[in-house]
Structures are given as structure tokens and as C-alpha cells.
């Protein structure tokens, strides 16, 4: 079970990283965004939510935290549940990324400002 979880989380982080790096081709970008959006929505439906835009809907960190919680099977309870300011949104994204690192994933070239 833990192996499957680690694989799913690695795929998710790889998709994020890879998608961010492949911005050269607009068609490639659209394909990657649709694919990853479907992947995220497949998991987020377990929490009764979804996204339409990776950039907009994951930007405040709330749905990203939900996704990470679903994939890991662990609850992340300490975060800004109603972020209004940019700093609060960045903090939420940082919480999700730090959680992934505590789960043993090495996150390279991604931080909350990405």
C-alpha cells in the first residue's frame, strides 16, 4: 500500500514538475494540462471537489492539500482554510510540498512561488 502511495505521489509531483518545464510548446502544454487536470479530478472527486484550471484552482493551496491528503491517506489539518492574502496562499502550497518531503519524496526545482 505504501509503495503504491509513493508511486502515485511521485507521479503527481513528476507531472507538476514536467508540466512546468514543458511550457515551450503551447499544444504540448494544453495536452499536459488536460491530462494532469483529469488525474487531479479523478482523485479530488473523493473529497467532493474538482478543478478546472491547474494554475488558478491549485494556487491557494487548499485543493493541493486535499489532493496530497487523498493520495497519502493522511490528514493535513494545519493550514489556512480561507486564505485571503498571497502570503497565506503561498504558505498553504509550502505546507503541501513540505508534507510530500516528509513522506520521503525529493522535490526538485519546485517551491511555493512556482
Residue pairs with C-beta under 8 A, 6 or more apart in sequence:
5 71
5 72
5 73
6 103
6 104
6 105
8 71
9 68
9 71
9 72
9 100
9 103
9 105
10 105
11 39
12 39
12 40
12 67
12 71
13 100
13 105
13 107
13 110
15 32
15 35
15 36
15 39
16 36
16 110
17 107
17 108
17 109
17 110
18 32
19 29
19 32
19 33
19 36
19 54
20 110
20 114
21 109
22 28
22 29
22 32
23 29
33 54
36 54
37 51
37 52
37 53
37 54
40 51
40 54
40 58
40 63
40 67
41 50
41 51
43 67
43 70
43 71
44 50
44 51
44 63
44 66
44 67
44 70
46 70
47 66
47 69
47 70
49 63
49 66
51 57
51 58
51 63
57 63
58 64
58 67
58 93
59 89
59 93
60 83
60 88
60 89
60 92
61 79
61 80
61 83
61 89
61 90
61 91
61 92
61 93
61 94
61 95
61 96
61 112
62 79
62 81
62 83
62 92
64 92
64 93
64 96
65 76
65 79
65 92
65 95
65 96
65 99
67 96
68 76
68 96
68 99
68 100
69 75
69 76
72 99
72 103
74 99
76 95
76 96
76 99
78 95
79 91
79 92
79 95
80 88
80 89
80 91
80 92
83 89
83 91
83 92
90 112
90 113
91 112
93 112
94 111
94 112
97 107
97 110
97 111
97 112
100 107
101 107
